Amino acid sequence: MRTPRPVVVDSLIALAMAAAAVRLGQGSVTQGWPEPDTTAYALLILAQLPVALRRRAPLVVFVAVQMVGVVYIGLGYWPVASAFGSLLALYTVASVYSVRIAVGCAAGMTAKWVYAGVVSDQLSLGVVVGQALLYCSVLVWSGTLARRSQELAEQLRAEQAERARQEVAAERGRIARELHDIVAHHMSVISVQAGLARFVLDSDAATARGALGTIEDTSTEALEELRRMLKVLREDDLGGAESAAPMPTLARLDDLVQRVRAGGVPVELSVEGIVRPLPPGVELCAYRVVQEALTNVLKHTRHAGAQVQLRYTQHGLTVSVTNDGEGVIPARVSEGGGQGLIGMRERAKLYGGTIRVGPRAEGGFAVRLTLPTSATAARWRGELKG
């Protein structure tokens, strides 16, 4: 159903007020005032019709109805009959302009009412002044409340729009980090294996075939993860249906380690404590941190050996990735820069964990991630929201 345009609504209000003013004017004689003539009825109508444009030019409409009212009062007619338009015009000014302007207009309308008390012997000046102050105060207060409510509503809409933009930006950042984690790791493995295959292609066909097989498996898995992410994005647009492919979990660390070993880096994986199911987000966070750390080993160190350790505690999970490579981690990585390290820190922060990244005193590099689980994580998230 279409909402009527404001000018149409205001025009209907102006016509209704004109009819009411004419009807009220017909009772002037019973109130002890002269019977209205054609001029009086014309002025009564003219004092109401400008209200149809009150939203477009509030001050102009206010001045117009006040001037017509002054003429009507000056001719000796009953003042009350012409008051409808003035009252609504003052309310409109107060709902649009500042309190100072509204009070100024209220003072002008009060002066008109005082003028009516001065030129008429039938009105008590004290009563007229009291009524004018009361009505004007109520109208200015009501209009000011309406204006502030409108301002608050607009501010709320702006804040909601800004919040929506921030959520979109955060989601884009999350997707970018996820794509970085997927592509960087798999492409590092593929690059190393491709170089190995080319180096031994003529001298060691079996090793070359193994390297090509690793490239095939790694590229297939990378494509599957990319398809899964794109499917999630499409299904979110269609109503948030869940993807059939699961997110990577710690159960897939063996496959990850095997790929890195195939890339030429000896990796040892050890698990301490009682292995138990963890929240999906916690497992994904731990998996991605291990993936990024091993990717950096592949890209930035020579003759590296890496150790991955998972330690389950009663209320948490600790993930350590260390290497004793001879290469040097670039400064932007060791200082916490780069998309991968930023992603690690943000993931850890999201789940209430901590992460330390830096060189080891005995040589090499270390990444240590600590994540709370179960009640500890829930309590941390509750404190964050509070």
N, C-alpha and C positions, 0 to 999 in steps of 0.2 A: 504494500500500500504506500502510495506516494505521500510524502509530508507536504502540506501546503506551504507555499512560499511566505516568508515573513511579511512581505508587503501586502499580500492578500489577507493574512490574518489581521494585520493592523488596520487595513481598510474596513474590514468587517467590524472591528472594535470601534473605529471612528464613527461608522454609520449607526451602530447600536448606541453609542454615547450621544450622538446628535438626536436620535429619537427619544432617548431618556431625558435629555435636556429640554426638548420641546414639550414633552409630557409633563415634566416638573414645572416648566414655566407656566403652563396652563393653570396651575394652582397658586399662582402669585397672589391673586385677589384674596384667597382664604388666609394668606399669611400677612395681609395688610399692606400689600404692595400694588402698584398700578397694574392694570391688565396689560399683558404684552400685545404689541401691535406687530405689523409686518416687519418693521425695522428690528424689533426685539427678537423675533424668531430668526431673522436672517443672521443677527449677531450671535445668537445661541448656536446656530449651526456652524458659523465660521469659527467659533471658539472650540469646536470639537474636530472638524475635518482635518486640520493639519496633523493630527495625531497619526494619520495614516503613514506619514513620512518620518516618524519619530526615530526609527533606527538609522535612517540615512543621515539626518541632520538634526540631532537632538537639541542643540542650542538654538538653532533657527526656529524649530517648532516651538520651543519653550517661549522664546521672545514673542513669536506671532500670537500664541494663544493668550499671553499676558496682555498684549496691547489691545486685542479684541475685547478681553475682559474689562480692561480699564475704560474703554469706550462704552461698553454695556453698562457698567456701574455708574459712569458719569451721566448717563441719560436717565438715571433714577430707577432702573429696573432691579428686580430682586437678585442680589449677587450670587446666592447659592446655586441658582439654576445654571450658571455659566462655569461652575468650579470643576466639573469632571475633567475636562481637557487639561487644565492647569495642574491638577494633582498627578495625572499620569505622566505629563511632560516632565514634572520635577523628578518623579521616580526614575524615569528613563535617563535623565541627566546624571543622577546619582549612581546609576548602574553602569555608566560608561566612563565618566570623568572622575577626576580626583575629588577628595572630600572638600578641598578648598573651593573648587568651582561649584560643587553641589551646594555648599553652604552659602556662597554668593547668590546663587539662583534662589535658594530658599529665602534669603533676606529680601530679594526683589519681590517674591510672591507675598511675603509677609507685609511688605510696604503697600502692595495693592489692597490687601485686606484691611489694613489700617485706613487707607484712603476711603474704602467703602464705609467704614465706621465714622469717618469724619464728615463725609458728604450726606450721610443719612441720619435722620433723627430717630429712626426706629431701631437702630442697633446700638448696643452698649459697647463703647470703645474697649473697655477692659475685657469683656467677653470675647470680642473679635480678636484682640491681640492674643489672648490665651489660646483660643482655637487655632489661630494661625501658627503659633509656636508649636503647639502639640502636633498638628497635622504635618507641618514641615519637618519636624524632628523625626517623626515616624517614617516619613517617606525617604528622607535622606539616609536614615539608618538602614531601612530595608533595601534601598538601592545599593548602598555600600556593601552590604552583605552579599547581595547578588553579584556585584562586580568581583568581590574577593573570591567568591565560590567559583566564578568563571575562570579567574586567574589561576586558582589552585587546580581546577580541572585541566587547564591548558598545560600547567607545569607538570602535572601527573602524566598527561599524554606524552609530553616531551621526554620525561624521565623514562617512561616505558619504551619509547622509541629508541632512546639512547641505550637502554638496557638490552633491547633486542639486537641493536647493532653490535654491542659488546659480546653478546652470546654468539652471534654469527662469526665475529672475528675470532673468538676463542675456539669455536668449532673448526674454523678453517685452520687455525694453528694446530689443533689436535690432529686433523687429517694430514697436514703437512708433516708433522713429526712422525705419524704412523707410516706415511709413504716413505719418508727418509729412512726409517728403521728397516722397512721391507727392502727397498731398492738398494740402499748402501751396502747392507750385509751381503745380499745375494750377488750384486755386481762385483763386490770385492772377491768373493769366491770364484766367480766366473772369470774375472780378470787374471787371477793367479793361475787357475787351471788352464786358461787359454795360453798363457805364456809358457807354462810347463809343457803343454802338448806341442807347441811349435818348436820348443827347444829339443825335445826328444823324438820328434816325429820320424826322423830318418834312422836314428840309432836305437830306439826302444819303442817299438810299435805297441807293445802291451801297455806300457805306462801311458802312452799317448791315448790309447783307447780308453783306459781308465779315467784319464783327465777329461776326455770328451764325454764320457758317461756321467761324470760328476757335473759337468757343465749342463748336460741335458736335464738331469734331475733337479739341479738348483734353479735353472731357468723355468722349469715346469712349476716348481713350488712357488717361485716368485709370481708367475702369472696367475696361479690359483689364488694367492693372497690378494693380488691386485683386483682380480675379478670379485672376490668376496667383499672387498671394501667398496667397490663400485656398486655391487648389488645392494649392500647395506644403504648406500646413499640413495639409490633409486627407490628402494622399498620405504625409506624414511619419507620420501616425497609422496608415496602412495598410501601412507598411513602407519608407518612404523612396524611393518612385519619383520620378524627376525630372520636373519640369514641362516640357511641350512648349514653352512660351513662354520665350525667352531673357531673361536679365537685361540691363538697359540697359548699353551699352558706349559707348566714345568715338566709335564710328562713328555714333552717334545724336545727337551734339552738334549737327549741322546742324539737325536737326528741333527740338531744344530752343531753339536760337538763333532759328529762324524764329518759334516761338511767342512768344518774348519780344519780338521785333521787332513782331509783330502786336499785342502789348500796349502798344505806344507807346514802347518803349525801343530806340534804335538800338544794335545790338550788333555788334562786329567780332570775328571769329574768325580767329586766325592759328596756324599750326603751324610749328615749327622743328625741325630735326634729321630723322633718318631714322625715318619711321613704321614701327613693327613691332608684331606681336602681343604683348600683355602678359598676365600672369596675370589670370583673370577677376575675382578679388577686387580687384586693383589698378585695373582699368578701372572697376569698379563704384564704388569709393571716389572716384576722380577725377570720374566723372560726377555722383555725388551732391553732391560739394562744389561743382561748377560750378552745379548745379541750385539748391542752397540759396543760393549767393551771388547768383545772378540773381533768385531769388525775393525776397531782401531788397532788391535794387535796385527791383523792382516795387512793393514794399510801402512802402518808407521814404524814397524820394528823389523829387525833382521835376526834370523836364527833364534826366533822366540820360542819359548816354551810357556804355556799358559796353564793356570790351575783355576778351576771353578769349584767353589765350595758352597753347598747349601747347608744351613744349620737351622733346624726347627727347634724353637723353644716353646715354653708353655703359652706365651702370649705374643709371639712374634716369629719373624723369619729374617735371617741374616744371609745375605748373598755376597760372596767375595770373589773377585776375579783379579788374579795377579799374573804378571809375566816377568820373565828375567831376560827380555830381549836386549840386544846391543844397540838397537836403534833409539832415536830420540823422538819422543812425542812432541809435535809442534807446539809452540808456545801458546797459540790460541786455544789448543785443546787442554793443555795442562793447567791453564789459567781459568778454565771453565767456559771458554768461548766455543763457538761452533754449534750448529743445529743439534748434533747428537748429544753433546753434553748438556745443553740447555734442556733438551727433551728428558734426559735422565733426571735432572733436578726437579723439573716440573712434575714428572710422574711421581717421584718420591714425595714431594710436597702434597700432591693431591690425595695420597693415601696416608698422610700423617707420618711418613717415614723420614729418614735422614740418609744422606749419601755423601761420602767423602771420595774425592778423586785427586790423585796426585802421585808423584814419584815415590819410590821406596828407598829407605836409607841404604839398603844392601844392593840397590840397583833394580832397574825395571820400573814397573808402573802398577798401581793398585786401584781398584774400585771396590768400595765397601758400601753396601746398601742394607739398611735396617728398616723393616716394615712391621708395624703392629698388626695383629690379626684379632679376629673375634671381638670380644668385649672391649679390648683396648682401642681398636680402630673405631668402633662405634662410639666410644666415649670421646675420642678425639674429634670425630666429625660433629658430634653434638656440641662440643665446646666451640668449634669453628663457626657453626651456625649461630650460636648464641652471641 
